[in-house]
Amino acid sequence: MDNEFLATIKLDNSNEFHGENIYQPQGFSSKKYPFMFLGGASTLCLNGSLNDIDMKGKIVLYDHGINERIKKGEIVKQADGAGIVLINAPKDGYSIIADHHALPALHIPYAFRPKIKAYINSSTSSQRPPSSSKAPLPMCPTLRIATLIKKVHPDWSPTTIKSTIMMTTYVKDNTNKPISNERNLPTDLIAVGANHVMPLNVLDPELIYDISPMDYYPYYAAFVYNVSDVRFIIHQKINCSSIKSIPEGELNYLSTIARLSANKARAVTFTRTVANIGEVAETYYAKLGVPEWFLHM
């Protein structure tokens, strides 16, 4: 599920750059403000870096790093600054986060840095302060969907709800392209996880993978080495030596992973039990569907 809190800056040369921010200004002004990049020791906006610098009514470009993003905005506000544009380091690429800043702010990808820096260096620049699109305060998208499912199906267990969310995902982003990483490149299987949530389908998954608390005991017996740790997890006494342990891949969980050699073929078998929660009895057949773009990673 893609969830964005868009914010935009518009420069004098009519270029617009989009990022994210939750700050919702009241009585927002459309006037222009000086736009600056301090450089040197002030490039990261650390405590004390704005001492003896006239920041009143100015918007400043800062690099991401060292101190917290929200802290940078607080430092600029304390110096009477008008706004802040926070730009990623190369390693962070396109990973931007919507924060609740203390003043108009914008978190943007590293890819925008060359154009913005060139604009600032080319002239005495000014811009309109970053403006935010209206949006409610954020809630974790998965938690929001889980709450919706529980409202409709109050008798479903947490594992049933989790299975429902994972069973109804899709493997591409909202532009119908492969899911990308923070550098806008196709990501790998581990980073993709269960893919993108499809909220419209979570209420009718048809099949689920359910796990009861007792189903975890054989798993704990195999992978938690200290009996006291197991007892702490399940909140009751248990004798692990009396429980037949199971391999990691045999927990009735929706996803698993197998380590395979590139030079040696071997068969890997996992057993799963699914439940049909539809209104009528149906027959299902297992089919392996691997996206073509996964095969070339």
C-alpha positions in Angstrom: 0.0 0.0 0.0 1.5 3.3 -1.1 0.8 6.1 1.4 2.2 9.6 0.7 2.0 13.0 2.4 3.1 15.1 -0.5 4.8 18.5 -0.2 6.1 20.7 -3.0 8.5 23.6 -3.5 8.3 25.9 -6.5 11.4 27.9 -7.5 11.6 31.2 -9.4 12.5 29.3 -12.6 9.2 27.4 -12.4 10.8 24.1 -11.5 8.8 22.2 -8.9 10.2 19.4 -6.6 8.0 17.0 -4.7 8.8 15.3 -1.5 7.0 14.5 1.8 6.0 16.3 5.0 3.1 16.1 7.4 3.3 19.8 8.6 0.0 21.5 7.9 0.5 25.3 8.0 -2.4 27.5 9.1 -2.9 30.7 7.1 -0.3 29.7 4.6 1.5 32.6 2.8 2.3 32.5 -0.9 5.0 35.2 -0.6 8.5 34.3 -1.8 11.4 33.8 0.6 15.2 33.7 0.1 16.5 30.2 -0.4 20.0 29.4 0.8 22.6 26.6 1.3 25.0 27.5 4.1 27.6 24.8 3.3 30.7 24.2 5.5 30.0 23.3 9.1 26.4 24.4 8.8 25.5 21.9 6.0 24.0 19.4 8.5 22.2 21.9 10.7 23.7 20.8 14.1 23.2 22.6 17.4 24.9 26.0 17.4 25.6 25.9 13.6 23.3 28.9 13.0 24.7 31.1 15.7 25.5 34.6 14.4 23.8 33.8 11.1 20.8 35.9 10.0 18.1 33.3 9.2 15.0 35.4 9.7 12.5 34.8 6.9 14.8 32.4 5.0 14.4 28.9 3.7 17.5 26.7 4.0 18.7 23.6 2.2 20.3 21.0 4.5 21.9 17.6 4.1 20.3 14.5 5.8 22.5 13.0 8.5 24.0 13.1 12.1 21.1 14.6 14.0 17.4 13.8 13.7 15.4 15.3 10.8 12.9 17.0 13.0 15.6 18.4 15.2 17.0 20.2 12.1 13.7 21.9 11.6 13.5 22.9 15.3 17.0 24.5 15.0 15.9 26.6 12.0 12.7 27.7 13.7 14.6 28.8 16.7 16.7 31.0 14.4 13.5 32.5 12.9 13.9 30.7 9.6 10.9 30.3 7.3 11.4 26.8 6.2 13.7 23.9 5.6 14.4 21.6 2.6 16.1 18.3 3.7 17.9 16.4 1.0 19.1 12.8 1.1 22.6 11.6 1.0 23.5 9.3 -2.0 23.0 6.1 0.0 19.5 7.1 1.0 18.4 7.6 -2.7 14.7 7.9 -3.0 13.8 6.9 0.6 12.0 9.9 2.0 9.9 10.2 5.2 7.0 12.4 6.1 7.8 13.9 9.4 5.8 16.3 11.6 8.2 19.3 11.5 7.9 22.4 13.5 7.8 24.6 10.4 7.2 24.3 6.6 9.6 21.6 5.5 10.3 19.1 2.7 12.2 15.8 2.5 13.4 15.1 -1.0 15.4 12.4 -2.8 19.1 12.8 -3.6 18.3 12.9 -7.3 17.0 16.5 -7.0 20.2 17.8 -5.3 22.1 18.8 -8.5 19.3 20.9 -9.9 18.5 22.6 -6.6 22.2 23.3 -5.8 22.7 24.7 -9.3 19.7 27.0 -8.9 20.9 28.3 -5.5 24.4 28.9 -6.9 23.2 30.6 -10.1 21.6 33.7 -8.5 20.1 35.3 -5.5 17.3 32.8 -5.2 13.9 32.9 -3.6 11.1 30.4 -3.5 7.7 29.9 -2.0 7.9 27.9 1.3 7.2 24.2 1.0 3.5 23.5 0.9 1.8 20.4 2.0 -1.2 18.6 0.6 -4.0 18.0 3.1 -3.8 14.6 4.8 -4.8 13.1 8.1 -2.3 12.3 10.8 -0.6 9.1 9.8 -1.2 5.6 11.0 0.8 2.6 10.0 -0.9 1.4 6.8 -0.8 -2.3 7.9 -2.3 -1.4 11.3 -5.1 0.6 9.6 -5.9 -2.4 7.3 -5.8 -4.8 10.3 -8.3 -2.6 12.1 -10.6 -2.7 9.1 -10.5 -6.5 8.9 -11.1 -6.9 12.7 -14.1 -4.6 12.4 -15.7 -6.8 9.7 -14.5 -10.1 11.1 -14.2 -9.7 14.9 -13.7 -13.4 15.4 -10.5 -13.6 13.3 -7.3 -14.2 15.2 -4.2 -12.0 14.7 -2.5 -14.7 12.6 -5.6 -15.0 10.4 -5.6 -11.2 9.8 -1.8 -11.3 9.1 -2.3 -14.1 6.6 -5.2 -12.3 4.9 -3.0 -9.2 4.4 -0.1 -11.2 3.0 -2.3 -13.4 0.8 -3.9 -10.5 -1.1 -0.8 -8.5 -2.0 0.5 -7.7 -5.5 4.1 -7.8 -6.8 4.2 -4.4 -8.6 3.9 -0.8 -7.5 1.1 1.6 -8.2 2.6 2.4 -11.6 2.5 -1.3 -12.6 6.3 -1.5 -12.5 8.5 -3.8 -10.4 8.8 -2.6 -6.8 11.9 -0.4 -6.5 14.3 0.2 -3.7 15.6 3.5 -2.3 17.7 4.1 -5.4 14.7 3.6 -7.7 16.1 0.3 -8.9 14.2 -3.1 -8.9 14.6 -4.5 -5.4 15.4 -8.0 -4.3 13.2 -10.7 -2.9 14.2 -10.2 0.7 13.6 -6.4 0.6 10.2 -6.9 -1.1 8.9 -9.1 1.6 5.2 -9.8 1.2 4.9 -7.1 -1.6 2.3 -4.3 -1.7 -0.9 -4.6 0.3 -4.2 -4.5 -1.7 -6.8 -3.1 0.8 -9.8 -3.8 -1.4 -9.1 -7.6 -1.3 -8.2 -8.2 2.3 -11.8 -8.8 3.4 -12.2 -11.8 1.1 -9.0 -13.8 0.9 -10.8 -17.2 0.4 -7.8 -19.1 1.8 -5.8 -18.4 5.0 -2.8 -19.9 6.8 -3.7 -20.0 10.5 -1.4 -20.7 13.4 -2.5 -21.4 17.0 -0.3 -20.6 19.9 0.4 -24.3 20.4 1.6 -24.6 16.8 4.6 -22.5 17.8 5.8 -24.8 20.6 7.6 -27.3 18.3 9.2 -24.4 16.5 10.4 -22.9 19.8 11.7 -26.3 20.9 13.9 -26.3 17.9 15.2 -22.8 17.8 15.1 -21.4 21.3 17.9 -23.0 23.2 17.0 -22.0 26.8 13.8 -23.5 28.3 13.4 -20.4 30.5 13.3 -18.3 27.3 10.5 -20.4 25.9 8.5 -20.2 29.1 9.0 -16.4 29.0 7.6 -16.2 25.5 4.5 -18.4 26.0 3.9 -17.3 29.7 3.5 -20.8 31.0 5.6 -23.8 32.0 6.6 -26.2 29.3 8.9 -29.2 28.9 10.7 -28.8 25.6 12.2 -32.3 25.7 8.7 -33.7 25.5 7.9 -31.8 22.3 8.9 -33.0 18.9 10.6 -30.1 17.2 10.0 -29.1 13.6 12.4 -27.6 11.0 12.2 -23.9 10.5 10.3 -24.2 7.2 7.6 -26.3 8.7 5.9 -23.6 10.8 2.5 -23.1 9.1 3.5 -19.6 8.1 2.6 -18.1 4.7 6.2 -17.4 3.6 9.5 -19.2 4.1 12.9 -19.3 2.5 15.2 -22.0 1.2 18.9 -21.7 0.6 19.9 -23.3 -2.7 23.2 -23.9 -4.3 23.8 -22.4 -7.7 25.8 -25.4 -8.8 23.9 -28.3 -7.2 20.3 -29.2 -7.7 18.2 -30.5 -4.7 14.6 -30.9 -3.8 13.1 -28.8 -1.0 9.7 -29.6 0.5 7.5 -27.5 2.8 4.2 -28.6 4.2 1.4 -26.1 4.7 -2.2 -26.3 5.9 -4.7 -23.8 4.5 -8.3 -23.2 5.4 -11.1 -22.1 3.1 -13.1 -19.3 4.7 -15.3 -18.8 1.8 -19.0 -19.4 1.8 -19.0 -22.5 -0.4 -16.7 -25.6 -0.6 -14.1 -25.3 -3.4 -11.1 -27.2 -4.8 -7.8 -25.4 -5.0 -4.6 -26.4 -6.9 -1.1 -25.2 -6.0 0.7 -23.4 -8.8 4.1 -21.8 -8.7 4.0 -18.3 -10.1 7.3 -16.4 -10.2 7.4 -13.0 -11.7 9.7 -12.9 -14.8 11.6 -9.9 -13.4 12.4 -11.9 -10.2 14.3 -14.5 -12.2 16.8 -12.0 -13.5 17.9 -10.6 -10.1 
